[in-house]
Amino acid sequence: MTTQTTACILCSRNCGLTVEIENGKFTKIRGDDNHPVSKGYICQKAARLEHYQNHDDRLRQPLRRKADGSFEPASWDEALDDIAQRLLAIRAKHGGKAFATAGGGGQGNHLGGAYLGQLRAAMKSRFNYNSLGQEKTGDFWVNGRLFGRQTCHTTEDVEHADYVLFIGTNPFQAHGIPNARDTLKEIRKDPNRTMVVIDPRRTETAKYADLHLQVKPGMDAFLLSAILAIIVRDGLHDREFLAAHCTDFDQVEALLKTVPIADYAARADVPLANVETVARGFATARTACVRIDLGIQHTLHTTLNGYLEKLLYLITGNFGIQGGNNLHSTLIPVFSHTDERKPHITRSAHHRMFPIAGIMPPNILPDEILLAGEDRIRAVFVDSCNPLLTWPDTAAFEKAFASLELLVVVDVALTETARLAHYVLPAASQFEKWEFTGFNLEFPDNGFHLRHPLFPTFADTLPEPEIYTRLLEKMGVIPKAFPLLSRIARLEPKAGKHLGYVAALFATFARNQKLVPYAASVLYRTLGPVLPDGAAAVAPLLPLAIQFAEAEPEAVRRAGHAGNRLTLGANLFQAILEARSGLIFSRHRFEDVWRFVKHKDRRIHLAIPEMLKEWRALEGEEAPGADYPFILMAGERRSYNANQIYRNPAWRKVDPHGAMRMHPEDAAALGVTEGGKVACESALDTLEAVVELDDGMRRGTVSLPHGYGVRYRDSAPVGPELNRLTAATHCDPFSRTPYHKYVPVKLRKLETAA
C-alpha cells in the first residue's frame, strides 16, 4: 500500500486529496491538509473516485469501426496512419472549414487540450466547440465589453464578504467557491454577515440563507432590474467609485430610472418588500459580492443576466476590494479573446455564428454538419467529451455525427458518442498521467496543482500528448525529431534551469515560424524526455511560467518564489514540478485589479449597446405561453451526480433513477405519488421519469439531474437522457447558450411505478 497526493476531478474546485492505493485501486480517499487552497476539505463525491478509475467500460486498445457498425481492434500505427491520411485528404479537398474539434480538456483533464489545439492548426481550422460554449460564453462576452478583453474573468471573495448574494447557484452541491459547505456554515453562524439566495427551488444553500427569493423560472432579468432600479432610485449607488473607475453610467442610470419596479417584482413573483430588502442590504453592506452559475446562464436572457449581475457589484463599488468581486490573473490560458466586430473573425458556414473567447456554441454544430452544403463540417475530433448526452438535442447529434466522413473520439471509455466513431482512441485515465486543472481563478492568492501519475498506464492506452504528437508527425506537419533542441536539453546542466534550451527554442521558432502553432509537441519531444519522473507532457508549462513571471514578477515573488528577471519563471516551473500538493503561484494586492482591466483608459465601460437594447425591450416582453404548463430545470446538481466521467451507476448511494423533483401539490394534481412515474414531454421528445416529492420546488416547476443516461456495459440508458428534450433552437439569440434551466414541458402520469 502507498499513500499519494492528488486532486479531485469532478468540479472546478479540484480539491486536494490524500489517497491510499493498494493493488491498483483506491482504498481510502480523504482531503489533503497540505493543499494550499482546499486545506483538507473534501465532499462526498470525491470519495467515490475508484468508480472512475476502475470500471468495466474502460477502453483497452484503439478500435476501428467496421462496415456493419461493430468495432475491431487496431494497432496505434494502423489507426493513426489511416486517420492522418483521411484528415489530409479532407483538408486538401475542402480546406479548414471542413474540420472541427469538440471538447478538449474535460473536467480536471486540461493538459491534453493544449495538444488538441495543435490539430486545429494542422487542419487550418478555427472551429472549436466545447462545453464552455454552452455555459459561460455569454459571461465571457460581457466581460470583454466591460473590461476590455474576454480573457478578463471575475471571481468573488465569498469568504470575506459581509453580504453574499447567490443567484442561480447551489454551492452546497455545485461547489464553485472554496470549501463550499464549510464556507456556507461560517456565513450562517456569523450574525454580522448576510446570505441571500435567488433560486426557483429552496436549495440546500437556500436553507442556510437569511433570505430566499424564490424567483419564477426565467424571470431573473426582471428581478435583477428591479433590485438595480431600487438602488439607483434611493441614491445607494457608489458615485465616487463610478466617477473614478467607470464610463457611461449616465446611460445605465437613465434606463434604470424608467424601470417599473413593482411590475418587474410581480413578473418575477417575488414580494416587493423582499426585493427592497435585498437591494438596500446589498448596497449598504460594508462589503458585498455576487456568485452566479448556470441557473441564470442557462435560462431566458442569458447574456443580459450576466450583464445585470455584474452591474450589481459595479454600481455599488463592490469591485477591486476584499469581500467583493475581482478580476484575477491566470497561469493557464483556458480561453482567448475574439471580437465579432472585427471583419476577419471566422464565422460558421450555416448560422454565421461568431466564436466567443475562441469557442463556438455546441448547439449549432449539428446544423453546421447537416445544413451547410459544400461548406459543411465533414470531420470532427471529440476529446474527453460526450456530446450525445451533454449537448442539446441528442437526436440531432446522432444524425449529424453518423453523417460525418470521419469521426474520431479520444476518451477513456466507449461512450455514447464513441459508439458512432470511425476510430476510438483510448486515453490514459486522469490518474495515470501528468495532469492539472486550468481553473486557477482565485484572487488575491492564486493556486495551481500539477498532479503526478498514481497508476501505470492501463492496457494499450496513451496520454493525449502522445496521441496528438504522433498524429501530427504522421500528418507531416512536424518532424519526428529535433536533434539540436534535444541535444541542448540533454546536455544543459540542471543549474541552467533550461534557460539555454529556452533560448534555442525561441531561435528555432524565429527561423521556422510554421512550427509555432505546434510548440506544445516540440517541447514535449525535446525538453520532455529530460524532465524528472516521466513528466514530458508538462514541458509546455515552462514557457507559460516564464511568460507569467515576466508579466507579474512581484506577485510571483510575494508568493514565495525567488529569482531575477531571467530565472524567476524557470524557478516557478521547478517549484510547480516539485509541489505534490500544489502551490500558490501568485499573491496580488487589491490595487492590482485595475491593471487587469484591458481598456486603454483602465476604466470599466458600463454601457453595452446590445445589452441596453435588450434591457429596454424587457418591459414590452410578453409572458411565456401556457401550452406547456410546467418548466423543467434540466441538469440539477445533486449529492450523487457528477459529470459524465462516472459511468458505473453503482457509485451512487442515492437517487439511482435520477428522479424528477416535483412539488407535492403538483404531484397530487397529476395523481402521482412518491416513486410514481410520469411521461415528460417537451416540444422535441418525451422521456419517462420517476417522481420525488420536494416541497422546496416552486409550483409548476420540476427538475431533473445531469450525469445520467449512460449505457454502462451495453445496458439500456441508466436514468434520464435529458438532451432528448432540449432543442438546439431553444437558446439565447445572441450567445446561443441553451435554455437548459427553462424547458417548457407537459407531464402525464404513467401507470407503472419504479
C-alpha positions in Angstrom: 0.0 0.0 0.0 1.2 3.5 -0.8 -0.1 7.0 0.2 -0.1 9.7 -2.5 -1.4 13.2 -3.1 -3.6 14.2 -6.0 -6.8 16.2 -6.6 -10.4 15.6 -7.3 -11.5 15.9 -10.9 -15.3 16.3 -10.5 -15.8 20.1 -10.3 -13.9 23.3 -10.9 -12.6 23.4 -7.3 -10.3 20.4 -7.8 -9.8 19.9 -4.1 -6.5 18.3 -2.9 -6.7 14.7 -1.9 -4.6 12.2 0.0 -5.2 8.7 -1.3 -4.2 5.2 -0.2 -3.6 2.8 -3.1 -3.3 -1.0 -3.0 -3.2 -3.4 -5.9 -4.0 -0.7 -8.4 -7.1 0.5 -6.6 -8.0 3.5 -4.4 -8.7 2.1 -0.9 -9.0 5.3 1.0 -9.6 8.9 -0.1 -9.5 11.9 2.2 -8.8 15.7 2.0 -5.2 16.8 1.7 -4.4 19.1 4.7 -1.3 20.4 2.8 -3.2 21.6 -0.2 -2.8 25.4 -0.2 -6.4 26.2 -1.4 -8.7 23.4 -0.2 -6.7 22.7 3.0 -8.2 19.3 3.8 -11.7 19.9 2.5 -13.5 17.1 0.7 -17.1 16.4 -0.3 -18.8 13.0 -0.7 -18.3 12.7 -4.4 -14.5 12.7 -4.3 -14.6 9.7 -2.0 -16.1 7.6 -4.9 -13.2 8.1 -7.4 -12.4 4.4 -7.6 -15.6 4.1 -9.7 -13.9 6.4 -12.3 -10.5 4.7 -12.2 -11.6 1.1 -12.5 -14.8 0.1 -14.3 -15.9 -2.3 -17.0 -16.3 0.4 -19.7 -12.6 1.3 -19.8 -11.1 1.1 -23.2 -8.1 -1.2 -23.6 -6.9 -0.6 -27.2 -7.7 1.5 -30.3 -10.9 0.5 -32.0 -11.9 0.8 -35.7 -15.5 0.7 -36.8 -16.4 -1.9 -39.4 -19.0 -1.6 -42.2 -21.6 -3.4 -40.0 -21.1 -0.8 -37.2 -19.2 -3.1 -34.9 -15.7 -2.5 -33.8 -12.4 -4.3 -34.3 -9.1 -3.8 -32.6 -6.4 -1.8 -34.4 -2.8 -1.0 -33.6 -1.9 2.6 -32.8 0.1 2.8 -36.1 -2.8 1.4 -38.1 -5.2 3.8 -36.5 -3.1 7.0 -36.7 -1.8 6.3 -40.2 -5.3 6.0 -41.5 -6.6 9.0 -39.5 -3.7 11.1 -40.7 -4.3 10.3 -44.4 -8.0 10.9 -44.2 -7.5 14.2 -42.4 -5.0 15.3 -45.1 -7.4 14.3 -47.9 -10.3 16.3 -46.3 -8.1 19.3 -45.8 -6.7 19.2 -49.4 -10.2 18.9 -50.9 -12.3 21.1 -48.6 -9.9 23.3 -46.5 -10.1 24.1 -42.8 -13.8 24.8 -42.8 -14.4 21.1 -43.0 -12.9 20.2 -39.7 -13.8 20.9 -36.0 -12.9 19.7 -32.6 -15.4 19.0 -29.8 -14.4 19.1 -26.2 -10.7 19.1 -25.4 -9.6 19.3 -21.8 -12.6 17.8 -19.9 -13.1 18.5 -16.3 -9.8 18.2 -14.5 -8.3 16.9 -17.7 -6.9 20.1 -19.2 -3.4 19.3 -20.2 -4.5 17.4 -23.3 -6.4 20.4 -24.5 -3.2 22.2 -25.3 -2.2 19.4 -27.6 -5.6 19.0 -29.3 -5.5 22.7 -30.3 -2.5 21.9 -32.5 -4.7 19.6 -34.6 -6.9 22.5 -35.5 -3.8 24.4 -36.6 -2.7 21.5 -38.7 -6.1 21.3 -40.4 -6.2 25.2 -40.8 -9.5 25.2 -38.8 -10.7 27.6 -36.1 -13.8 25.7 -35.2 -13.5 24.8 -31.5 -16.7 23.5 -29.9 -16.7 22.7 -26.2 -18.9 22.8 -23.1 -17.8 26.3 -22.0 -19.6 27.4 -25.2 -22.9 26.3 -23.8 -22.3 27.5 -20.3 -20.1 30.6 -19.9 -19.5 32.4 -23.3 -22.3 34.9 -22.7 -20.5 35.8 -19.5 -17.1 36.0 -21.4 -18.7 38.3 -24.0 -20.0 40.7 -21.4 -16.6 40.7 -19.7 -15.0 41.6 -22.9 -17.2 44.7 -23.4 -17.0 45.8 -19.7 -13.3 45.2 -19.0 -11.7 45.2 -22.5 -11.0 41.5 -23.3 -12.9 38.3 -23.0 -10.0 36.8 -21.0 -10.9 39.2 -18.2 -12.7 37.0 -15.8 -14.2 37.8 -12.4 -14.1 35.9 -9.2 -15.9 36.5 -5.9 -14.5 36.8 -2.4 -17.3 35.0 -0.6 -15.0 34.1 2.3 -14.6 37.7 3.4 -17.9 39.4 2.2 -20.4 40.8 4.7 -23.2 40.3 2.3 -23.3 37.4 -0.2 -25.8 37.1 -3.0 -26.0 33.7 -4.6 -28.0 33.8 -7.9 -28.9 30.6 -9.8 -26.3 28.6 -7.9 -26.3 26.0 -5.2 -22.8 25.8 -3.8 -23.7 23.2 -1.2 -24.0 20.7 -4.1 -22.4 22.6 -7.1 -19.4 24.0 -5.1 -17.7 26.7 -7.2 -16.5 28.5 -4.1 -13.6 27.5 -1.8 -14.6 24.7 0.6 -18.2 25.3 -0.1 -20.0 23.6 2.8 -17.6 24.9 5.4 -17.8 28.4 4.0 -21.6 28.4 4.0 -21.7 27.2 7.6 -19.3 30.0 8.6 -21.5 32.7 7.0 -24.7 31.2 8.6 -23.1 31.2 12.1 -21.9 34.9 11.9 -24.6 37.3 12.9 -22.8 40.2 11.2 -23.0 38.5 7.8 -25.9 38.0 5.4 -26.6 35.4 2.8 -29.3 35.7 0.2 -30.2 33.1 -2.4 -32.2 33.7 -5.6 -33.4 30.4 -7.0 -36.7 28.8 -8.1 -36.1 25.9 -5.7 -35.4 26.1 -1.9 -32.0 24.5 -2.4 -29.7 23.2 0.3 -27.9 26.6 0.1 -31.2 28.4 0.4 -31.9 26.6 3.6 -28.7 28.2 5.0 -29.7 31.7 3.8 -31.1 34.6 5.7 -33.5 35.3 2.8 -34.5 33.2 -0.2 -36.2 34.9 -3.1 -38.0 32.1 -4.9 -38.0 33.7 -8.3 -40.2 32.4 -11.1 -38.1 30.5 -13.7 -36.8 32.7 -16.5 -37.7 35.9 -14.8 -34.3 36.7 -13.3 -33.7 39.7 -15.6 -36.9 41.3 -14.2 -35.8 40.7 -10.6 -32.3 41.9 -11.1 -33.6 45.0 -12.9 -35.9 45.8 -10.0 -33.0 45.5 -7.5 -30.8 47.7 -9.5 -33.5 50.3 -10.0 -34.2 50.5 -6.3 -30.5 51.1 -5.6 -30.4 54.0 -8.1 -33.8 55.3 -7.0 -32.7 55.5 -3.4 -29.3 57.0 -4.3 -27.4 54.0 -2.9 -25.0 53.7 -5.8 -21.4 54.5 -5.2 -20.9 57.8 -7.1 -17.3 58.1 -6.1 -16.4 54.7 -7.4 -18.3 55.2 -10.6 -16.6 58.6 -11.3 -13.2 57.2 -10.6 -13.4 53.9 -12.4 -16.3 53.7 -14.9 -17.6 55.3 -18.0 -21.1 55.9 -19.3 -23.0 55.4 -16.0 -25.4 58.1 -17.1 -26.8 55.8 -19.8 -27.3 53.0 -17.3 -28.8 55.4 -14.7 -31.3 56.8 -17.2 -32.5 53.4 -18.1 -32.9 52.3 -14.5 -35.0 55.3 -13.7 -37.6 54.0 -16.2 -37.9 50.5 -14.7 -41.4 49.8 -13.3 -40.1 48.3 -10.1 -43.4 46.9 -8.7 -44.4 45.5 -12.0 -41.0 43.8 -12.5 -41.1 42.3 -9.0 -44.6 40.9 -9.8 -43.3 39.5 -13.1 -40.6 37.7 -11.1 -43.3 36.7 -8.5 -41.2 37.9 -5.6 -42.7 40.1 -2.8 -41.7 43.7 -3.4 -40.8 44.1 0.3 -38.2 41.3 -0.1 -36.8 42.9 -3.3 -36.4 46.2 -1.4 -34.7 44.5 1.5 -32.1 42.8 -0.8 -31.4 46.0 -2.8 -30.8 48.1 0.3 -28.9 45.4 2.2 -26.6 44.7 -0.7 -25.9 48.4 -1.5 -25.3 49.4 2.2 -23.2 46.5 3.3 -19.6 47.2 4.2 -18.6 44.6 1.5 -20.8 42.6 -0.8 -20.2 40.1 -3.6 -22.3 38.1 -6.1 -21.8 34.5 -7.0 -23.7 33.1 -10.0 -23.8 29.9 -12.0 -25.8 28.1 -14.6 -29.2 28.9 -13.0 -29.1 32.3 -14.7 -26.7 31.3 -17.5 -29.0 28.6 -18.9 -32.3 30.5 -18.8 -34.1 33.3 -20.6 -32.0 36.4 -21.2 -28.8 34.5 -20.6 -26.4 37.2 -21.7 -28.4 40.1 -20.3 -28.5 38.3 -16.9 -24.7 38.2 -16.9 -24.6 42.0 -17.6 -27.1 42.8 -14.8 -25.4 40.7 -12.1 -22.1 42.5 -12.9 -23.9 45.9 -12.6 -24.9 44.9 -9.1 -21.4 44.9 -7.7 -20.1 47.6 -10.1 -22.6 50.4 -9.4 -22.3 49.7 -5.6 -18.5 49.9 -5.7 -18.0 46.3 -4.6 -15.2 45.6 -7.0 -11.5 45.6 -6.6 -11.8 45.2 -2.8 -11.6 42.4 -0.2 -15.0 40.8 0.1 -16.2 42.0 -3.3 -15.8 40.8 -6.9 -12.4 41.0 -8.6 -10.5 40.2 -11.7 -7.7 37.7 -11.4 -4.5 36.6 -13.2 -4.1 33.2 -14.7 -1.3 30.8 -15.4 -3.1 28.6 -18.0 -4.8 30.3 -20.9 -8.0 28.3 -20.9 -9.8 30.6 -23.4 -8.9 33.5 -25.7 -10.3 36.8 -27.0 -12.4 37.1 -30.1 -14.3 40.2 -31.1 -17.1 39.6 -33.6 -16.9 43.2 -34.7 -13.6 42.5 -36.5 -14.1 41.6 -40.2 -11.5 38.8 -40.1 -13.3 36.7 -37.4 -14.2 33.3 -38.8 -17.9 32.6 -38.7 -19.8 29.3 -39.0 -20.9 28.5 -42.5 -24.7 27.9 -41.9 -25.6 30.1 -38.9 -22.9 32.7 -39.5 -22.2 32.5 -35.7 -19.1 34.0 -34.3 -16.8 32.5 -31.7 -16.7 34.0 -28.2 -13.4 33.6 -26.3 -12.4 31.4 -29.2 -15.3 28.9 -28.6 -18.2 28.1 -30.8 -21.6 27.2 -29.2 -22.3 23.4 -29.4 -25.9 23.7 -30.2 -25.2 24.9 -33.8 -22.8 22.0 -34.6 -25.4 19.6 -36.0 -26.6 22.2 -38.4 -23.1 23.0 -39.4 -22.6 19.4 -40.3 -26.0 18.7 -42.0 -27.2 22.0 -43.5 -24.1 23.9 -44.6 -23.9 22.4 -48.1 -20.4 22.3 -49.6 -19.0 24.3 -46.7 -20.2 21.8 -44.1 -18.1 20.2 -41.4 -17.0 16.8 -42.6 -14.6 15.6 -39.9 -14.8 16.0 -36.1 -12.3 15.1 -33.3 -14.1 14.6 -30.0 -11.8 14.7 -26.9 -12.8 14.0 -23.3 -16.4 14.9 -24.1 -19.7 13.1 -24.7 -21.8 15.5 -26.9 -24.6 12.9 -27.4 -25.5 13.2 -23.7 -24.3 16.6 -22.7 -25.1 18.9 -25.6 -28.6 20.0 -26.7 -30.8 17.7 -29.0 -29.3 14.2 -28.8 -31.2 13.1 -31.8 -29.7 15.9 -34.0 -26.2 14.9 -32.8 -26.8 11.3 -33.6 -27.9 12.1 -37.1 -25.1 14.6 -37.7 -22.3 12.5 -36.3 -23.5 9.5 -38.3 -23.1 11.5 -41.5 -19.5 12.6 -41.0 -16.7 11.4 -43.3 -14.5 11.0 -40.2 -15.4 11.0 -36.5 -12.6 10.2 -34.0 -13.2 10.0 -30.3 -10.4 10.2 -27.7 -11.6 9.0 -24.3 -11.2 6.5 -21.5 -14.5 4.7 -22.2 -16.7 3.6 -25.1 -19.1 6.5 -24.5 -22.4 7.1 -26.3 -20.6 9.4 -28.7 -17.7 6.9 -29.2 -20.2 4.3 -30.4 -20.7 6.4 -33.6 -17.0 7.0 -34.2 -14.9 5.6 -37.1 -12.0 5.4 -34.6 -11.9 5.3 -30.8 -8.6 6.1 -29.3 -8.1 5.0 -25.7 -6.7 7.7 -23.4 -4.9 7.1 -20.1 -7.1 8.0 -17.2 -6.7 11.2 -15.3 -4.7 9.3 -12.6 -2.4 7.5 -15.0 -0.7 10.6 -16.4 0.5 14.1 -15.5 -2.4 16.5 -15.3 -3.6 19.8 -14.0 -6.7 21.9 -14.0 -6.8 25.3 -15.8 -9.4 26.7 -13.4 -7.0 28.7 -11.3 -9.4 31.6 -10.8 -8.6 33.0 -7.4 -7.7 36.4 -6.1 -5.6 37.8 -4.4 -3.8 34.4 -3.9 -3.9 32.1 -6.9 -3.1 28.4 -6.7 -2.0 25.7 -9.2 -1.8 21.9 -8.7 0.2 19.7 -11.1 -1.0 16.2 -10.5 1.5 13.3 -10.7 0.5 9.9 -12.1 -0.7 7.4 -9.4 -1.1 4.3 -11.6 0.8 2.8 -14.5 -0.9 3.3 -17.9 -3.8 0.9 -18.4 -3.5 -1.8 -21.1 -2.7 -0.2 -24.5 -3.8 3.3 -23.7 -1.8 6.5 -24.2 -1.9 10.0 -22.7 -3.3 12.7 -25.1 0.1 14.5 -25.6 1.5 11.3 -27.1 -1.6 10.6 -29.2 -1.7 14.1 -30.8 2.1 14.4 -31.2 2.2 11.1 -33.0 -0.7 12.1 -35.2 1.0 15.5 -36.1 4.1 13.6 -37.0 2.2 11.2 -39.3 0.5 14.1 -40.9 3.9 15.6 -41.7 3.3 18.9 -40.0 6.2 18.5 -37.6 9.3 16.3 -38.0 9.8 13.3 -35.8 12.9 14.7 -34.3 14.6 18.0 -33.4 18.2 16.9 -32.9 19.7 20.3 -31.9 17.0 21.1 -29.4 17.0 17.6 -27.9 20.8 17.7 -27.6 20.8 21.1 -25.8 18.1 19.9 -23.5 20.1 16.8 -22.6 23.4 18.5 -22.1 22.3 21.6 -20.3 23.3 21.4 -16.6 20.5 21.3 -14.1 21.7 24.6 -12.7 20.9 26.2 -16.0 17.2 25.9 -15.3 16.6 25.2 -19.0 17.4 28.8 -19.9 19.8 27.7 -22.7 17.1 25.4 -24.0 14.5 28.2 -24.0 16.9 30.5 -25.9 17.4 27.7 -28.5 13.7 27.1 -28.7 12.9 30.7 -29.5 15.7 30.8 -32.0 14.2 27.7 -33.7 10.8 29.3 -33.9 12.3 32.6 -35.3 13.9 30.6 -38.1 10.8 28.5 -38.7 7.6 30.2 -37.7 5.5 27.4 -39.1 6.4 25.4 -36.0 5.0 28.0 -33.6 1.4 26.5 -33.6 3.0 23.2 -32.6 5.1 24.5 -29.7 3.5 22.0 -27.2 4.6 19.0 -29.2 8.0 20.4 -29.9 8.6 21.0 -26.2 7.1 17.5 -25.5 9.6 15.8 -27.8 12.7 17.8 -26.9 12.5 19.1 -23.3 10.0 16.5 -22.2 12.4 13.5 -22.1 14.8 15.2 -19.6 12.1 16.2 -17.1 12.0 14.1 -14.0 9.6 11.2 -13.4 8.4 11.0 -16.9 6.9 14.5 -16.8 7.3 15.1 -20.6 3.7 16.2 -21.1 4.1 19.2 -18.8 7.0 20.7 -20.8 4.7 23.5 -22.2 4.4 24.8 -18.7 7.9 26.1 -18.8 7.3 28.9 -21.3 3.9 29.7 -19.6 5.7 30.0 -16.2 8.3 32.3 -17.8 5.6 34.4 -19.5 3.6 34.7 -16.3 6.7 35.7 -14.2 7.6 38.3 -16.8 4.1 39.8 -16.6 3.6 39.5 -12.8 7.1 39.4 -11.2 6.1 41.0 -7.9 3.1 38.8 -7.4 5.2 35.7 -8.0 7.8 36.8 -5.5 5.2 37.6 -2.9 4.0 34.0 -3.3 7.5 32.9 -2.2 9.3 32.3 -5.4 12.7 33.8 -5.8 14.7 34.8 -8.9 15.8 37.6 -11.1 14.3 38.7 -14.4 15.9 35.7 -16.2 15.4 32.9 -13.6 12.1 33.7 -11.9 9.9 31.9 -14.4 12.2 28.9 -14.5 12.2 28.7 -10.8 8.4 28.9 -10.7 8.3 26.0 -13.2 10.6 23.9 -11.0 8.5 24.7 -7.9 5.4 23.5 -9.8 7.1 20.3 -10.7 8.1 19.6 -7.1 4.9 20.6 -5.3 3.0 17.4 -4.8 0.1 19.2 -3.1 0.1 22.2 -5.3 1.3 25.7 -4.6 0.4 29.4 -4.6 1.9 30.9 -7.7 0.8 34.5 -7.3 -0.1 36.8 -4.5 -1.6 40.1 -5.6 -2.7 43.3 -3.9 -6.2 44.6 -4.5 -5.0 47.6 -6.4 -3.6 45.2 -9.0 -7.1 44.6 -10.2 -7.0 47.8 -12.2 -4.0 46.6 -14.1 -6.2 43.6 -15.2 -8.7 45.9 -16.8 -7.7 45.9 -20.5 -9.4 49.0 -21.9 -6.7 51.6 -22.7 -8.2 54.0 -20.2 -8.2 51.3 -17.5 -11.8 52.1 -16.8 -14.9 49.8 -16.9 -17.2 50.7 -19.8 -20.7 50.2 -18.4 -22.8 51.0 -21.5 -23.0 48.0 -23.8 -25.3 48.9 -26.7 -26.6 45.3 -27.4 -27.4 44.8 -23.7 -29.1 48.2 -23.3 -31.3 47.4 -26.3 -32.4 44.0 -24.9 -32.8 45.6 -21.4 -35.2 48.3 -22.8 -37.2 45.6 -24.6 -38.0 43.7 -21.3 -40.9 45.9 -20.5 -42.8 45.0 -23.6 -42.0 41.3 -23.5 -45.0 39.0 -23.4 -45.2 36.4 -20.7 -44.4 32.8 -22.0 -47.4 30.8 -23.3 -49.2 28.1 -21.4 -49.1 25.3 -24.0 -46.6 23.5 -21.7 -47.7 24.1 -18.1 -44.5 23.1 -16.4 -41.0 24.4 -16.6 -38.3 21.8 -16.4 -34.9 22.9 -14.9 -32.7 20.4 -16.6 -29.3 19.5 -15.2 -29.7 19.9 -11.5 -26.6 19.1 -9.3 -27.3 16.7 -6.5 -25.4 14.6 -3.9 -24.6 11.8 -6.3 -24.5 13.1 -9.8 -21.4 14.4 -11.5 -20.0 15.0 -15.0 -20.1 12.1 -17.5 -16.8 10.5 -16.4 -18.7 8.4 -13.9 -20.2 5.5 -15.8 -20.8 2.7 -13.4 -24.2 3.6 -11.7 -23.1 1.7 -8.6 -21.2 4.8 -7.5 -24.5 6.4 -6.4 -25.6 5.9 -2.8 -29.0 7.5 -3.5 -31.2 8.6 -6.4 -30.5 5.6 -8.8 -33.2 6.7 -11.2 -32.2 10.4 -11.5 -35.7 11.3 -10.2 -37.8 14.3 -11.2 -38.3 16.6 -8.3 -41.8 18.0 -8.0 -43.9 19.9 -5.5 -46.3 17.6 -3.7 -49.3 19.7 -4.7 -48.4 19.4 -8.4 -47.9 15.6 -7.9 -51.3 15.3 -6.3 -52.9 17.2 -9.1 -51.4 14.6 -11.5 -52.4 11.7 -9.2 -48.7 10.8 -8.8 -47.1 9.7 -5.5 -43.5 9.3 -4.4 -41.8 6.8 -6.7 -44.5 7.0 -9.3 -43.6 7.6 -13.0 -44.5 10.4 -15.4 -44.0 11.0 -19.1 -42.2 14.3 -19.6 -42.9 15.8 -23.0 -41.1 18.8 -24.5 -41.6 20.2 -28.0 -38.8 17.9 -29.1 -39.4 14.5 -27.5 -40.7 12.6 -24.5 -38.9 10.6 -21.7 -40.0 8.8 -18.6 -39.1 9.9 -15.1 -39.5 8.7 -11.5 -41.1 11.3 -9.2 -39.5 12.5 -6.0 -41.7 14.9 -3.9 -39.9 18.1 -2.8 -41.8 20.9 -1.1 -38.9 23.2 -1.9 -39.8 23.3 -5.6 -42.0 26.1 -6.9 -45.4 25.1 -8.1 -45.3 24.5 -11.8 -41.5 23.8 -11.8 -39.8 20.4 -11.9 -36.1 19.4 -12.1 -34.0 16.5 -13.4 -30.3 15.9 -12.7 -27.5 15.8 -15.3 -24.9 13.0 -15.4 -27.4 10.2 -16.2 -28.3 8.4 -19.4 -25.2 6.3 -19.9 -25.3 2.8 -21.3 -23.0 1.1 -18.8 -21.8 -2.4 -20.0 -24.2 -2.1 -23.0 -27.2 -1.7 -20.7 -30.2 0.5 -21.5 -29.7 4.1 -20.6 -29.5 4.5 -16.8 -31.6 7.5 -15.9 -32.9 10.4 -18.0 -31.2 11.3 -21.3 -32.0 14.9 -20.7 -30.9 16.3 -24.0 -33.5 14.4 -25.9 -35.9 17.1 -24.5 -33.7 20.1 -25.2 -34.0 21.8 -28.6 -30.9 23.4 -30.1 -33.1 26.4 -31.2 -34.3 27.0 -27.7 -31.4 29.3 -26.8 -30.2 32.8 -26.2 -30.4 34.5 -29.6 -27.1 36.4 -29.0 -24.7 33.8 -27.4 -26.6 30.7 -28.5 -26.4 29.4 -24.9 -29.2 26.8 -24.4 -32.0 27.3 -22.0 -31.4 24.1 -20.1 -33.0 25.7 -16.9 -36.1 26.7 -18.8 -37.6 23.8 -20.8 -41.4 24.0 -21.1 -42.9 20.5 -20.7 -46.1 18.6 -20.2 -46.4 15.8 -17.7 -48.8 12.9 -17.5 -49.0 10.0 -15.1 -47.8 6.6 -16.1 -49.3 3.6 -14.5 -46.1 1.5 -13.9 -44.2 2.8 -10.8 -40.5 2.4 -10.4 
